[in-house]
Amino acid sequence: MKIGLIVNPMAGIGGSAALKGSDGKEIQKLAIERGAKPKANERAKEVFEILKSENSIPEIVAAPGVMGSAMLNSLGIKHKVVGNIKDETSGEDTTDIAREILKENVDLIVFAGGDGTARNIYDAVKDSLPVVGIPAGTKMHSAVFANTPKSAAFLINRMMNGEKVDKILEEVMDIDEEAFRNEILNVKLYGYMYVPFVAKLMQALKSPSTAGGQADIDTICHCTVDNMEENVLYFIGTGSTLKPIANICGYEGSLLGVDAVLNKKLVGKDLSEKEILGLIDKYGKSKIIVTVIGGQGYIFGRGNQQFSPEVIKKVRKENIIVLATRKKLNSIQGPLRVDTGDEDVNNMLRGYVKVLVDYDFYSMKKVE
C-alpha cells in the first residue's frame, strides 16, 4: 500500500487563542503572540508512532520539511519527498504538493489539518482517490476526518492488512472565518471526496445547531442558570445551544466563543486558553458548561480548543456540565466523543456523563 502525507503545520493554532480558525498569516502570527503553539505535527506523529509499533508502515510519499518529512525523519520512517515549500507554508503549498503526490499513484492521501486544509486538498484531488484527515484544525465540520489520530492509525492499519473497507463520498465543508470572528456562522459545501469509511473510526458531518427546537434549548439553559452556585466561576462554551444563558443572565455574550460568568455577571468574554487559566487562578472553583456537537457527538476537541487539556485538568471532570436537547442526542449515532489532544485527559473524560436534556432531567451517555 502506498500513501501520501501532507501536514498543515499551522493547523489549529488559532483554536486555543480564541481566533476561531488558523487561516492567514496575520491570524497565525496573532495566535503565536497569544501563546498558542502548533500541534498538527504532534497529531500526525501519533498516527505514525502507532503504525510503527504495529510494524504496519506503508510506502510513503511525503511533503517536505514541516509539512510531513521532518516528522517522519524524527521517527526513522523511510519515505520519498516530493514538492518544494517556502519558509512560510501556505494553502497553495498544500494544493501543489497534493498534485505532486497524485503523480506518484498513491492509494490514499493522509493529511493533518482542519476544514481549510481539507479544502486545499480537495482543490487538487476532487474525487480521484480516497483521503483520510487527521483531525488537527480549529474547525472540522467536514466528514473526511478520523475521530482521533488513533482512529486514523487503526483505519490505515486495516487497509494495510487487506481488510475490505468501503469508500464513500463525503462532504468537504468550510466556514468564512472573518464572518465567524464577527459571530456570523456561514458554512459552505465545497465538494465531495472519497474516504475509506468505518463508522466507528470516521467522524460524521456536523449537523445544524437548531436540532431540538428553541423551547427545548431555552428550558435546559434556564435550568442551568437556576442551578448556578454563588461565587463559582462558570465558563460558558461555544455554540448556539448555550446562547440563551447570556440572555437569561442579562449580559451580552459571544455566540462562538467562551465566556466567563460569576454570580450571573459577565467577567470575561471570548476568552483564549491563557485567559481562562488566568481566571481560574484568580477566582478558584470553576465549572465548564458545554454542549454536544450535533451529528458528531464531540463535547471537547472540536471548535472549543480554548478548553485545553490544562484547563480541563484544573476544572476536573466532576465540574463539567453537558447540555443537549433530546433531539440533538438522538441525531448522534453512537457515544459522545472527546479529542483533546492529550490521551490522559481523554481517558479521564471517558466513561459516562450526565447530559441535561430537560428541566432537572438527565440522560446518561457514554463518552469515548
N, C-alpha and C positions, 0 to 999 in steps of 0.2 A: 504494500500500500504506500502511496506517495501523497504527501500533504504539503500545502503551502502555509506559511506562517507570517502573519503581519501583526505587529503590536503598535497601537497608537500610544506612544509613551506619555502623553499628557492627558489621556482619557481619565475622566472622573476627578480631576484636580479641583474643579470648581464646586464639587458637591459639599465637602466639609466646610468650605469657605462661604457657603450660602450664596453662591453665584448662579445657581440653577442651570449649570452647564459649564462646558470647558472649551467651547468653540471660539477660536480667535486668539491672536497673540496678546491683545490687551487684557482679555479676561484671564488668560493663563498667567500673565505677569502679575495681575492683581491678586490672584489666588496664592501665588508664591509669597507675595508681600504679606498676605494674611496668615502665613504659616503653613499652608497646605503643601503636601508632598505627593508627587506622582506615585501611583501604586499599580499601574497597569502591568508593568513587567513582573511585579511580585505575583499578581494574579495569574499571569501566563506561566510563571515559573512553577506554581503549584501543580499545574496540569502536567508539565513535563517531568517534574520530580516523581509524580505518581507513575507515569508511563515508564520511566527509567527503573523504578523499583519493581515494576512488573515485567521487566525485560520485554517491553512492548513498544519499542521505538520504531516508528515508520521511517521511510525515506523522507527527508525534509528539505524543502526549498524555502529559504527564509529571506526576509527583508534585511538590509544591512544594519549594523550597529544597534542603536537603542530601539529600533523597530523590530527586533527579533533575534538577530545573530548574536549580539553580546550576551543575552540571557542564555542562549543555548551553549555558548562557549563556557559560561560560568558553571554549567552542569557537565561539561565534557561531552556534549552530544554532537556527533558529526552531522553536517548539513551543507547544502550548497547555497551560496548567496547570490541573489540577483538584484539588479537595480542600483540606483545611487540616491543618496539623500544629502541634504544640506545640514549645517549645524543645527538649524531650527527646522523641525519637520512640520509638515502641513497635510491637510486633507488631500491635496493634489498628489503628494508623495504616496499616500495610501492607494489612490486610484491607479497611479502609474505602475507601482510595484505589483498590484493585483493583476494588471495586464501582462506584466513580465512573467508572473507565476503561471498564468494561463498558458503561456507558450511552452511550459515545462510538462504539460499533460498530467497535472496532478489529479488525484481523485477527490480531493476535499481541500477547501481553504479554511483554515482556523485563524480567527482574528480576535484580538483583545481590545475592547473599547466599548462604546455605547452606541446610541442611535445614530449619532453623526458619523461614526466610523462605519457602521453598517451601510449607511447611505453612500459613503465613499466607495466601499467595496461593491455595492450594487451598480454604481456607475460603470464599473469595469466588467463585472461578471454577469449581470442580469440573471437569467435562469439557465446559464450554460453548465453549471456544476454546483454541487451542494456546498454549503458553508456551515460552520458552527461558530457562534460568537462566545468568547469567554467574557462573562459579564464584568466590565471594569469601568463603565461610564457612570455619569451622574443620572442620566435619564435612559431608561431601557423599556420603551413602550413596545418595541418590535418583538415579534415571535421567532426571532432567529438566534436567540441566546440560550445556552445551557442554564440550568438553575443555579449552578455554582461552578467554580473551576473544577472541583472534584467530579461533578456530573459530566463536564466536558471530557475529562480524562477517561471516565468509565465508558462514555459513548465511543470515543476513538478506539479504546481497547476492544470493545465489542466488534467494531468493524475490522480491526486488525486480526481478530480471531475468526473472521469469516462468518460471523453471525449475520443472518438476514435482517437488515434494517430498512424499513420503508423510507422513501424520500418523498416529501410532500412540499408543495409551495406554501410559504408563509409570508406574512406581511412585513415590509420594511417601513417603519413609521419614523417621523421626526417632528420636533416642535420648532416654532420660531422662538429662539432663545431670547431675543431682545424683547419681544412681546411678553414672554414668560416672566422676565425680570420686572415687567410692569403689571404683573398679576393677570395677564391675559393668556389663557391656555389655548393655543391654536395648533392642533395635531393634524398632520397631513400624511396621507398614504403616498409613498414614493414608488412602490412597486413590490414585486414578489421575488424571493429567492428560494431555491430548494434547500431544505435542511434534512439531515438524517433524523427521523423522528422516533423517539422513545418517550412516551408520555411522562414518565417519572423523572426524566432527565432534562427535558426541554421545557422552558417556560412558555406560558400561553401569552397571547396578545392582551395588553392591558385593556380592560373594558371601561366604558364611561363611568364617571363617578356618581351618576344620577341613580344608580341601582338602589331601589328601596323606597323612593318617594320622600318628598321633603318633610311630610308629617312624621314619618318614622325617624328620619335623621334628627329633627328637632327634639323628639322625645328622648332619644338617648343622650343628646347634648344637655338637655335640661336636667336629666338625672345626674349626669357627670358634674355639672355646676352645683347642684343641690348638695352633693356629697363632698365638695371640696373642703379640706380641713384648713383651719386657721393657721397662719404662719408657716404653711408648707408651700414651697415653690413648685409650680406646675409648668412643665414645658409642653406646649400645645403643638403637635406635629403638623405636617403638611397635608393638604387635601381639602376638598370642598365639604366632605362629611363633617369635619371638625370646625368649619367656618361659623356655625351658629353659636359656638361657645363665646366668641367675641361679642356677638350681638346680645346674648343673654347677660354677659357681664358688663356690657356697656362701653367697650373700648373698640378702637379700630385696629383690627389685626391684619396680618398678612396671609392671604389665601394660600400662597405657595411657599411660605417659609415657616420657620419655627419661632414661636413667640413664648415669652415667659410671663406668668401671671402669679401674683402673690396677693392673697386676700381679695381676689377677684379684680385686682388692678393690674394693668399692664406695666411690667418693669423691664421688658426687653422685647424688641421686635425684629423679625427677620434675622435671627441670630446665626452666627457661624459656630463651628465646633469650639473654637477658642473662647468665644464669648459665653457659650453655655457652660464650659468648665469654670470660667471666672465667676459666673453667677452661683454655681453650686458651692464654690469655695466661700462666697460671700454670705449666702443665706442658709446653707446647711441642708436640712432634709428636703429632698426633691422627689418629684414624680414625673413620669413621662406619659403623655396621652397620645396614642397613635390609632390610626385606622388601618384597615386591610385594603390592599390594592385589589380592586375588582378584577376577576378573571385570572389573576396571577397568584394571589394569596400571600404576598410578602407583607410583613409588618416592619422589618428593618432591612436596609440594603438596596432599596430602590426608591430614589427620589428624596430620601431623608438621611443622607450620609452625614449631616450635621450631628446626628446621634451616632457618634463613632463608638468603637469598642471601648475606648477610655471613658466616654460619657456613660455608656450602659453599665460598665463595671462600677462606676461611682454611684449611680442611681439604684442599681440592683433589680433583679427580676421581680421581686415582690412589690416593687413600686412602679411597675409598668401597667398602665390601664389601656385595654384594647376595646375599641368601639367599632361596630359594624351592624348594618341592618340585616335582618334575616335574608332578604332578597340578595344582598351582596354576598353573604356567606354561601348561599345556595348556588351562586354563579361560579364558585371555586370547586373544581374537580380535584378532590384530594385534600391533603393537610395544608395548614398555614406554613409559611416558609420564612427563614431568616438567612441572610447572606451578608454578614457584617464585615467580612474580610479577616476575621480573627476566629479560628476554629474553636478556641477555648470559650469565647463568648457565645458563639453559635451553640455549642454544647450546653452552656448554662441556660440558654433560652429555650432549648428543646424540651419536649415533654408535653404537658397540657397547660393551656391557658384559658382563663375565663374571658369570654367576649360578651360585652354588654350589647344586647340585641333589642331590648325594650326597657321600659322604666323598671328598675330593680329586677330585671330578668336577664339571666346569663345563659350562654351556651358554652359548653366545654369543647375546645377544639385542640387537636393535636398539632404540635409545631415540629417541623423537621428542618 
